[in-house]
Every structure is written in C-alpha cells, then in structure tokens.
C-alpha cells in the first residue's frame, strides 16, 4: 500500500489511544471512582477528549482524507477501508465546524452534568440537576448548529442516533402503535394481574450477581472479551470487540430488575463482541446506529427473555440461586415476567407499556427543542404525560423525570431508538422463524446459540457498515413497519391473558 495509507493508519492508531483513555476514564468514573476523586477524572477526561477531537478535526487529517478520496488512492483500498475513508470524511466535514474551545466545554459539562444527575436522583431533587440540564439543552442546540447547519435541531439529533430517521417517520410508526396498543392495554389491565410475592421480596445482591453470570453465559456473552460493573443506571461500553463491558444495578427487593437488565445489556454486549474484528478501532466497528443497537438488547430481553421457553433449560438453576422461587412454577414465573401494568419506571416496564414510556420521552424532547419549554416546567409536563399514557403520577422526582441518565450527557434523540429497536425486532422475528423455525422450539430445546449465531451473521458482524435502512432491507426485504410488532403483541398477550 502507499505511504499515504500507512501514514493514515498510524494517525488512526494515535487517535484511538486517546479514545481508549477517555473510555477507560468514563468507565472508572461511573463504577469505582470515589466522590472526592471525580473532579480529577473530569479534568483528565476533558483533556484527553479534547486532544482526540483536535486530532479528528485537524487539517492534517483533512488532507489525508481528501487525498485518499481521490480515485487513484480510493480504488486501491479494500472495501473496509473505502467505507472507513468515506465515513470519516463525512464525520470530519461535520465536526471540523465545532470550535475546539466549545467542544472542550461541552465534554466537561457532560461529565459534571452526569454527576449532578446522580446526586439529584439519589436526593430525589430535580433542582440539583435543573441548571445542568438547562445548560445541556443550550449546548446541544449550539452543537447541532455547528454540525448540521440549516437542519431543524431535533431532526438533526434523531439522525445522529439513527441515521436516516426523522420525526415524520417516527410520528407515523408511533401513531400506528398508539392506535393499536392503547385499546390492547385497556383490555389487558381489565384482567386480574398475576402477582408472585417471592419476586418482590429480599434477594441477596450477591445472588443477583450470580444470576447475572448465569444469564450472560446462557445467551453467549464472551467473558474473555467482557467484564461487569455496578452503576446507578445500567449501561454497556466497549473499547473494541475484544473488550466490552456491562453494568447493572441491584435492588434488594426487586430481583427482576437486575435479571432483565442482565439480558438487555448482554444483548448490547454480544452485538459488540461479534462485530468483524477487522473493524476494531475504526468507524466501521462499534455500531453507531442506536435503533439497530437497541433492537439487539431488546430482542434478547423481550423476544427471547420473556418467552417461557427461554427459561426451560435454566429454570432449575435460577431457583437454586433465588431460593424464594422453590415453590413457584415456571408457568407462574412466566405470567409474572409478562405482567402488563402501568408502572413508573421505564426500565421496569413490561414490553407493551414500555412503548408508552418511550413515546412520552419522545414527545417531551420535541417539546423541549421545538416549543422551548423552560426546564423548570419539565417535571410537571412529565407527570402530565404519565397520566395521559399510563394513568399514574410519580410521587417524586426520582421515579419521575430523574429516572434516566440520558439527558445528562446531551443524548437527546436517543430515547426513540429504544422503540425503533422493538419495531425492528418484530420484523426480525418473522424472518428468523422463516429461516430457523419456531423460536419457541429452539429455546425449549436449549438451542439459543442458533439464534445468537443467526443474529451474529445477519446483523452483528456488520458493525456500522450498514445504515439502519440498509440493514432492515438486507434482513427483512421490506421498509420499516410497526405491523409485525403489533401482531407479536396481540398474539402473545391474547394467549397470556386469555383475551
């Protein structure tokens, strides 16, 4: 290869070293850093992030990308590096418009805002977080003004998290869901609710951690390329396909939370661990499309994890780790984990009413960026929408507007990706069953590995090299639609609740 290409690869390695350090600092801040050590970490994170940003927007990199984009150089690259050069050129042209001093201030505020959110949630006091949230909204508007000039702010944010997506498309998909799910939930909630007291009683956190290991093993998490930690809000983070980390939170009397968070974050991790390793440390690697990413975490959590047959091969092991289940039959357990009820916390919600939690946040974000609702008014608006969609009102900020960390780092536009992921899952399920046969049978026979292999081959290995539209077209051969998910919900819950 040319000297230009060798210089380019060396430059990418240098950038990646800075990114590796910032990722490690973030992991440590969220998992192990003591309160008094946070500020030093914020300073270091800001410094290394700024250095990475400057290298990623430097004239030197711009010159290399311009040169590599010329036909004589570009045509000599393999397909992977053609994608890398093309994608980096797009990112470079967007990001070079961001002033370096603004970027530095933005990174610092992200870290400080995250700490303020955690303190506010623990104190159930929105006023602690409000000034930081206000600043993140203002800085996000300024940021998109640099990166996406001439594009309406919220559509620019949606596109950043799910390329090719806009609010008109999301409005159509979410309206289709609301039309069908509101009456479905009304029918379900009119039925008697299952309740297994054992699943709402004390569960030793150490036992919950053992359950997490059991579940991660079962679904295919690679421990040689993975690690776990404990945080206020569960998340997945990766350095490459060889180092992917998940976190969890353990509630003493609600073991189902950590159980399903294990499966959810494990789905994210399995995706990252199975990206083509040739893409490591490049823009082709870790999937940047959050709807596609959430489709994998939610496929494992809901399509598989809330299927009774998922538990048949491991239910006895689960009972050993959670002794209060010794007199709970698998049928009772299955009904409990599919209990549909209007609840406060998004991450605790059943898969049906979860849709309303996301629609609520999506509508909140549109209001923030299109109607400029003051930050101080957001808790009341949140509570109003909880009543509208879920017929309940939070009793405090912790179970209301402070329950999620996403806005603390400026991840506006992320929330819709969760529901887009579920919509994609409905489509994937229909194709998977055409290819492999009944998911019920595969799970009951302990063949979850065949499902994971199908997902590896159809979705995971491509990393960021397929846009959401390209991925859906390649796997499902049709445009995105909420209809398969609606069919899945109706079929499953008609049986569970004898509607």
C-alpha positions as CSV (number, residue, x, y, z in Angstrom):
1,X,0.0,0.0,0.0
2,X,1.0,3.6,-0.4
3,X,3.0,5.6,2.1
4,X,-0.1,7.8,2.5
5,X,-2.2,4.9,3.5
6,X,0.4,3.8,6.1
7,X,0.6,7.3,7.5
8,X,-3.2,7.3,7.7
9,X,-3.3,4.0,9.7
10,X,-0.7,5.3,12.1
11,X,-2.7,8.5,12.6
12,X,-5.8,6.5,13.4
13,X,-3.9,4.5,15.9
14,X,-2.8,7.7,17.7
15,X,-6.4,8.9,17.8
16,X,-7.6,5.6,19.1
17,X,-5.1,5.7,22.0
18,X,-6.7,8.9,23.2
19,X,-10.2,7.4,22.8
20,X,-9.2,4.4,24.7
21,X,-8.1,6.5,27.7
22,X,-11.3,8.6,27.6
23,X,-13.4,5.4,27.5
24,X,-11.5,4.0,30.5
25,X,-11.9,7.2,32.4
26,X,-15.6,7.2,31.8
27,X,-15.9,3.6,32.9
28,X,-14.0,4.3,36.1
29,X,-16.0,7.4,36.9
30,X,-19.3,5.6,36.7
31,X,-18.2,2.4,38.5
32,X,-15.4,2.9,41.0
33,X,-14.2,6.5,41.4
34,X,-14.9,7.9,44.9
35,X,-16.8,11.2,45.2
36,X,-13.7,13.2,46.0
37,X,-11.8,11.8,43.0
38,X,-14.4,12.7,40.5
39,X,-13.1,16.2,39.7
40,X,-9.6,14.9,38.8
41,X,-11.2,12.4,36.5
42,X,-13.3,15.1,34.9
43,X,-10.2,17.1,34.2
44,X,-8.4,14.2,32.7
45,X,-11.4,13.1,30.6
46,X,-11.8,16.6,29.3
47,X,-8.1,16.8,28.4
48,X,-7.9,13.5,26.5
49,X,-11.3,14.0,24.8
50,X,-10.2,17.4,23.6
51,X,-6.9,16.0,22.3
52,X,-8.8,13.3,20.4
53,X,-11.3,15.8,19.0
54,X,-8.4,18.1,17.8
55,X,-6.7,15.2,16.0
56,X,-10.1,14.1,14.5
57,X,-10.7,17.6,13.0
58,X,-7.1,18.6,12.2
59,X,-6.1,20.0,8.8
60,X,-3.6,17.1,8.6
61,X,-6.3,14.5,8.8
62,X,-8.4,16.5,6.4
63,X,-5.6,16.5,3.8
64,X,-5.1,12.7,4.2
65,X,-8.9,12.1,3.8
66,X,-9.0,14.3,0.7
67,X,-6.0,12.5,-0.8
68,X,-7.4,9.1,0.0
69,X,-10.7,10.0,-1.5
70,X,-9.2,10.6,-5.0
71,X,-9.9,7.7,-7.4
72,X,-6.2,6.5,-7.7
73,X,-5.9,6.1,-3.9
74,X,-9.5,5.2,-3.1
75,X,-9.8,2.4,-5.7
76,X,-6.6,0.8,-4.3
77,X,-8.3,0.4,-0.9
78,X,-10.1,-2.7,0.2
79,X,-13.9,-2.5,0.8
80,X,-13.5,-1.9,4.6
81,X,-11.1,1.0,4.2
82,X,-13.2,2.5,1.4
83,X,-16.0,2.6,3.9
84,X,-13.7,4.0,6.7
85,X,-12.4,6.8,4.5
86,X,-15.9,7.7,3.2
87,X,-17.4,7.7,6.7
88,X,-14.5,9.6,8.3
89,X,-14.7,12.2,5.5
90,X,-18.4,12.8,6.3
91,X,-17.7,13.0,10.1
92,X,-14.7,15.2,9.5
93,X,-16.7,17.7,7.4
94,X,-19.4,17.8,10.1
95,X,-17.1,18.1,13.2
96,X,-14.5,20.5,11.8
97,X,-17.1,23.2,12.2
98,X,-17.2,22.8,16.0
99,X,-14.9,25.2,17.8
100,X,-12.3,23.4,19.9
101,X,-13.0,25.6,23.0
102,X,-16.7,24.9,22.7
103,X,-16.1,21.1,22.4
104,X,-13.8,21.2,25.5
105,X,-16.5,23.0,27.5
106,X,-19.2,20.5,26.2
107,X,-17.2,17.5,27.4
108,X,-16.6,19.0,30.8
109,X,-20.3,19.8,31.2
110,X,-21.3,16.3,30.1
111,X,-19.2,14.9,33.0
112,X,-20.4,17.4,35.6
113,X,-24.0,17.0,34.5
114,X,-23.8,13.3,34.8
115,X,-22.6,13.6,38.4
116,X,-25.3,16.2,39.2
117,X,-27.9,13.9,37.8
118,X,-26.8,11.0,40.0
119,X,-26.8,13.3,43.1
120,X,-30.2,14.7,42.1
121,X,-31.7,11.2,41.6
122,X,-30.3,10.0,44.9
123,X,-31.8,13.0,46.7
124,X,-35.0,13.0,44.5
125,X,-34.5,16.7,44.0
126,X,-34.7,18.0,40.4
127,X,-33.4,21.4,41.4
128,X,-29.9,19.9,41.8
129,X,-29.9,18.8,38.1
130,X,-32.0,21.6,36.6
131,X,-29.2,24.1,35.9
132,X,-27.1,21.4,34.3
133,X,-30.0,20.2,32.2
134,X,-30.7,23.7,31.0
135,X,-27.0,24.1,30.0
136,X,-27.0,20.7,28.2
137,X,-30.1,21.8,26.2
138,X,-28.5,25.1,25.3
139,X,-25.1,23.5,24.4
140,X,-26.9,20.7,22.4
141,X,-28.7,23.4,20.3
142,X,-25.3,25.2,19.7
143,X,-23.6,21.9,18.9
144,X,-26.1,20.9,16.2
145,X,-25.9,24.4,14.8
146,X,-22.3,23.7,14.0
147,X,-22.6,20.0,12.9
148,X,-25.9,20.3,11.0
149,X,-26.4,23.9,9.8
150,X,-29.7,24.6,8.2
151,X,-31.4,21.4,9.7
152,X,-34.1,21.6,12.3
153,X,-32.4,20.8,15.7
154,X,-34.5,17.8,16.8
155,X,-34.4,16.1,13.4
156,X,-30.6,16.6,13.4
157,X,-30.5,14.9,16.8
158,X,-32.7,12.0,15.6
159,X,-30.5,11.5,12.6
160,X,-27.3,11.5,14.8
161,X,-28.6,8.5,16.7
162,X,-30.4,6.7,13.9
163,X,-29.1,7.8,10.5
164,X,-31.8,8.4,8.0
165,X,-34.5,8.7,10.7
166,X,-36.7,11.8,11.1
167,X,-39.7,12.8,13.2
168,X,-42.1,12.4,10.4
169,X,-41.2,8.7,10.1
170,X,-41.2,8.2,13.9
171,X,-44.6,10.0,14.2
172,X,-46.1,7.6,11.7
173,X,-44.6,4.5,13.4
174,X,-45.5,5.6,16.9
175,X,-49.0,6.7,15.9
176,X,-49.6,3.2,14.4
177,X,-48.5,1.7,17.8
178,X,-50.7,4.0,19.9
179,X,-53.7,3.3,17.8
180,X,-53.4,-0.5,18.5
181,X,-51.7,-0.6,21.9
182,X,-53.9,1.8,23.9
183,X,-57.0,-0.4,23.5
184,X,-54.9,-3.6,23.9
185,X,-53.5,-2.4,27.2
186,X,-57.0,-1.4,28.3
187,X,-58.2,-4.9,27.7
188,X,-55.2,-6.5,29.4
189,X,-55.3,-4.2,32.5
190,X,-59.0,-5.1,33.0
191,X,-58.0,-8.7,33.6
192,X,-56.6,-9.9,37.0
193,X,-52.9,-9.2,37.4
194,X,-50.5,-12.0,38.3
195,X,-48.5,-11.4,41.4
196,X,-45.8,-13.6,42.8
197,X,-44.7,-12.2,46.2
198,X,-41.5,-14.2,46.1
199,X,-40.3,-12.0,43.2
200,X,-40.9,-8.8,45.2
201,X,-39.1,-10.0,48.4
202,X,-35.5,-9.7,49.6
203,X,-32.9,-11.1,47.2
204,X,-29.3,-11.1,48.2
205,X,-27.3,-8.8,45.8
206,X,-24.6,-11.4,45.6
207,X,-27.1,-14.0,44.4
208,X,-28.4,-11.5,41.9
209,X,-24.8,-11.1,40.6
210,X,-24.6,-14.9,40.2
211,X,-27.8,-14.9,38.3
212,X,-26.3,-12.2,36.0
213,X,-23.4,-14.5,35.3
214,X,-25.7,-17.4,34.6
215,X,-27.7,-15.4,32.2
216,X,-24.8,-13.8,30.4
217,X,-23.2,-17.3,30.0
218,X,-26.5,-18.7,28.7
219,X,-27.1,-16.1,26.0
220,X,-23.5,-16.2,24.7
221,X,-21.5,-13.4,26.4
222,X,-17.8,-13.9,25.9
223,X,-16.0,-13.5,29.3
224,X,-12.6,-13.4,27.6
225,X,-13.8,-10.3,25.9
226,X,-16.0,-8.8,28.6
227,X,-16.3,-7.6,32.2
228,X,-19.1,-6.4,34.5
229,X,-19.5,-3.5,36.9
230,X,-22.1,-1.9,39.1
231,X,-23.7,1.6,38.5
232,X,-26.8,3.6,39.3
233,X,-28.1,3.1,35.8
234,X,-27.1,0.0,33.7
235,X,-25.1,0.6,30.5
236,X,-22.8,-1.1,28.0
237,X,-19.4,0.3,27.0
238,X,-16.8,-1.1,24.6
239,X,-13.2,-0.5,23.6
240,X,-13.3,-3.0,20.8
241,X,-14.8,-6.4,20.0
242,X,-12.2,-7.7,22.4
243,X,-13.2,-5.6,25.4
244,X,-16.9,-5.0,26.0
245,X,-18.2,-4.1,29.5
246,X,-21.7,-4.1,31.0
247,X,-23.0,-2.8,34.3
248,X,-26.1,-3.5,36.4
249,X,-27.9,-2.2,39.4
250,X,-29.2,-4.5,42.2
251,X,-32.4,-3.7,44.1
252,X,-32.8,-5.7,47.4
253,X,-36.4,-6.5,46.9
254,X,-36.9,-6.4,43.1
255,X,-34.6,-9.1,41.6
256,X,-36.4,-9.0,38.3
257,X,-34.8,-5.6,37.5
258,X,-31.3,-6.9,37.6
259,X,-32.3,-10.1,35.9
260,X,-33.7,-8.4,32.8
261,X,-31.0,-5.7,32.8
262,X,-28.5,-8.6,32.6
263,X,-30.2,-9.9,29.5
264,X,-30.7,-6.4,28.0
265,X,-27.1,-5.2,28.5
266,X,-25.9,-8.7,27.5
267,X,-27.7,-8.2,24.1
268,X,-25.8,-5.0,23.6
269,X,-22.5,-6.7,24.5
270,X,-23.0,-9.7,22.3
271,X,-23.6,-7.4,19.4
272,X,-20.3,-5.6,20.0
273,X,-18.3,-8.7,20.7
274,X,-19.3,-10.2,17.4
275,X,-18.6,-7.2,15.1
276,X,-16.0,-8.2,12.5
277,X,-12.7,-7.8,14.5
278,X,-11.1,-6.2,11.3
279,X,-13.2,-3.2,12.1
280,X,-11.8,-2.7,15.6
281,X,-10.7,0.9,16.4
282,X,-12.2,2.3,13.3
283,X,-15.5,4.0,12.4
284,X,-16.6,0.7,10.8
285,X,-16.6,-1.0,14.2
286,X,-18.9,-0.3,17.2
287,X,-22.4,0.2,15.8
288,X,-23.3,3.9,15.8
289,X,-27.0,3.4,15.0
290,X,-28.8,3.2,18.3
291,X,-32.1,1.8,16.9
292,X,-30.2,-1.1,15.5
293,X,-28.2,-1.5,18.7
294,X,-31.3,-1.3,20.9
295,X,-33.0,-3.9,18.6
296,X,-30.4,-6.4,19.8
297,X,-30.7,-5.7,23.5
298,X,-34.4,-5.7,23.4
299,X,-34.6,-8.8,21.2
300,X,-32.7,-10.7,23.9
301,X,-34.6,-9.1,26.8
302,X,-38.1,-9.4,25.4
303,X,-38.5,-11.6,22.3
304,X,-36.3,-14.2,24.0
305,X,-36.1,-13.4,27.7
306,X,-39.9,-13.0,28.2
307,X,-40.6,-16.2,26.3
308,X,-41.4,-19.1,28.7
309,X,-39.3,-21.4,26.6
310,X,-36.2,-19.3,27.2
311,X,-36.3,-20.4,30.9
312,X,-37.0,-24.1,30.4
313,X,-33.3,-25.2,30.2
314,X,-32.2,-23.0,33.1
315,X,-35.2,-22.6,35.5
316,X,-33.8,-25.1,38.0
317,X,-30.5,-23.2,38.1
318,X,-32.4,-20.0,38.6
319,X,-34.3,-21.5,41.5
320,X,-31.1,-22.6,43.2
321,X,-29.8,-19.0,43.0
322,X,-33.1,-17.5,44.0
323,X,-34.4,-19.9,46.7
324,X,-37.7,-18.0,47.1
325,X,-38.7,-19.4,43.8
326,X,-38.6,-23.0,45.1
327,X,-42.4,-23.2,45.2
328,X,-43.0,-21.0,42.1
329,X,-43.9,-23.0,39.0
330,X,-42.5,-22.0,35.6
331,X,-46.0,-21.0,34.4
332,X,-46.4,-18.7,37.4
333,X,-43.0,-17.2,36.8
334,X,-43.8,-16.7,33.1
335,X,-47.0,-14.9,33.9
336,X,-45.2,-12.6,36.4
337,X,-42.5,-11.6,34.0
338,X,-45.2,-10.8,31.4
339,X,-47.4,-8.9,33.8
340,X,-48.7,-5.9,31.9
341,X,-49.4,-2.9,34.1
342,X,-48.9,0.8,34.1
343,X,-45.7,1.5,36.1
344,X,-43.5,4.4,36.9
345,X,-40.0,3.2,35.8
346,X,-39.2,2.7,32.2
347,X,-36.5,0.1,32.8
348,X,-39.0,-1.9,35.0
349,X,-41.8,-1.7,32.5
350,X,-43.3,-4.7,30.6
351,X,-42.7,-4.8,26.9
352,X,-46.1,-3.5,26.0
353,X,-46.4,-0.4,28.2
354,X,-42.7,0.3,27.7
355,X,-43.8,1.7,24.3
356,X,-45.7,4.5,26.1
357,X,-42.6,5.3,28.2
358,X,-40.7,6.0,25.0
359,X,-43.5,7.9,23.3
360,X,-43.7,10.1,26.4
361,X,-39.9,10.9,26.3
362,X,-40.0,11.5,22.5
363,X,-42.9,13.9,22.9
364,X,-41.0,15.6,25.8
365,X,-37.9,16.1,23.6
366,X,-40.0,17.5,20.8
367,X,-41.4,20.0,23.2
368,X,-38.0,20.9,24.6
369,X,-36.5,21.6,21.2
370,X,-39.5,22.9,19.2
371,X,-41.5,24.7,21.8
372,X,-38.7,25.8,24.1
373,X,-40.5,24.8,27.3
374,X,-38.5,26.0,30.3
375,X,-36.5,23.4,32.1
376,X,-38.3,24.3,35.4
377,X,-41.6,23.2,33.8
378,X,-40.4,19.8,32.7
379,X,-41.3,17.8,35.9
380,X,-44.9,18.9,35.7
381,X,-45.1,18.2,32.0
382,X,-43.6,14.7,32.6
383,X,-46.2,14.0,35.3
384,X,-49.0,15.2,32.9
385,X,-47.8,12.8,30.2
386,X,-47.5,10.0,32.6
387,X,-51.2,10.5,33.4
388,X,-52.1,10.7,29.7
389,X,-50.4,7.5,28.7
390,X,-50.0,5.4,31.8
391,X,-52.8,6.8,34.1
392,X,-50.4,7.2,37.0
393,X,-48.5,10.2,38.5
394,X,-45.0,10.0,40.0
395,X,-44.8,10.8,43.7
396,X,-41.3,12.2,43.5
397,X,-38.6,13.3,41.0
398,X,-36.6,10.1,41.4
399,X,-39.4,8.0,40.0
400,X,-40.4,10.7,37.5
401,X,-38.2,12.9,35.4
402,X,-34.9,11.9,37.1
403,X,-35.1,8.2,36.5
404,X,-33.0,8.2,33.3
405,X,-29.4,9.4,32.8
406,X,-29.6,10.1,29.1
407,X,-30.3,13.8,29.1
408,X,-27.4,14.4,31.5
409,X,-24.9,13.9,28.7
410,X,-27.0,15.5,26.0
411,X,-28.3,12.3,24.4
412,X,-31.5,14.0,23.2
413,X,-32.9,11.9,20.3
414,X,-31.7,8.7,21.8
415,X,-34.9,7.6,23.5
416,X,-36.9,6.9,20.3
417,X,-34.2,4.4,19.3
418,X,-35.5,2.0,22.0
419,X,-38.9,1.8,20.5
420,X,-37.5,1.7,17.0
421,X,-35.4,-1.2,18.2
422,X,-38.6,-3.0,19.3
423,X,-40.2,-2.3,15.9
424,X,-37.2,-3.8,14.1
425,X,-37.5,-6.8,16.4
426,X,-41.0,-7.6,15.3
427,X,-39.7,-7.6,11.7
428,X,-36.6,-9.7,12.6
429,X,-38.7,-12.3,14.4
430,X,-40.8,-13.1,11.4
431,X,-37.7,-13.5,9.2
432,X,-35.8,-15.6,11.8
433,X,-38.7,-18.0,12.1
434,X,-38.8,-18.4,8.4
435,X,-35.1,-19.2,8.4
436,X,-34.8,-21.3,11.5
437,X,-38.3,-22.4,12.5
438,X,-40.2,-21.7,15.7
439,X,-38.3,-19.7,18.3
440,X,-40.4,-21.5,21.0
441,X,-39.0,-24.8,19.9
442,X,-35.4,-23.6,19.6
443,X,-35.5,-22.1,23.1
444,X,-37.2,-25.1,24.7
445,X,-34.6,-27.3,23.1
446,X,-31.8,-25.2,24.6
447,X,-30.7,-24.0,21.1
448,X,-30.5,-20.3,21.9
449,X,-27.0,-20.5,20.4
450,X,-28.5,-21.0,17.0
451,X,-30.5,-17.8,17.4
452,X,-27.4,-15.9,18.5
453,X,-25.5,-17.3,15.5
454,X,-28.2,-16.1,13.2
455,X,-28.1,-12.6,14.7
456,X,-24.3,-12.6,14.5
457,X,-24.4,-13.4,10.8
458,X,-27.3,-11.2,9.8
459,X,-26.7,-8.1,12.0
460,X,-23.7,-8.1,14.4
461,X,-20.8,-8.7,12.2
462,X,-21.5,-5.6,10.1
463,X,-20.9,-3.1,12.9
464,X,-21.5,0.3,11.4
465,X,-21.1,-0.6,7.8
466,X,-24.8,-0.8,7.1
467,X,-27.2,2.1,7.8
468,X,-30.5,1.2,9.5
469,X,-32.3,1.4,6.2
470,X,-29.7,-0.9,4.6
471,X,-29.8,-3.3,7.5
472,X,-33.6,-3.6,7.5
473,X,-33.7,-4.0,3.7
474,X,-30.9,-6.7,3.8
475,X,-32.5,-8.7,6.6
476,X,-36.2,-8.2,6.1
477,X,-36.5,-7.1,2.4
478,X,-39.2,-4.5,3.2
479,X,-39.5,-1.0,4.6
480,X,-39.7,-0.5,8.3
481,X,-43.2,-1.1,9.7
482,X,-44.8,-1.4,13.2
483,X,-47.2,-4.0,12.0
484,X,-45.1,-7.1,12.8
485,X,-44.6,-5.8,16.4
486,X,-48.3,-5.2,16.8
487,X,-49.0,-8.7,15.5
488,X,-46.5,-10.1,18.0
489,X,-48.1,-8.2,20.9
490,X,-51.6,-9.2,20.0
491,X,-50.8,-12.9,19.6
492,X,-48.7,-13.2,22.7
493,X,-50.9,-11.3,25.1
494,X,-54.2,-12.7,23.8
495,X,-52.8,-16.1,24.9
496,X,-51.2,-14.9,28.2
497,X,-54.3,-13.0,29.3
498,X,-57.0,-15.1,27.6
499,X,-58.4,-12.0,25.9
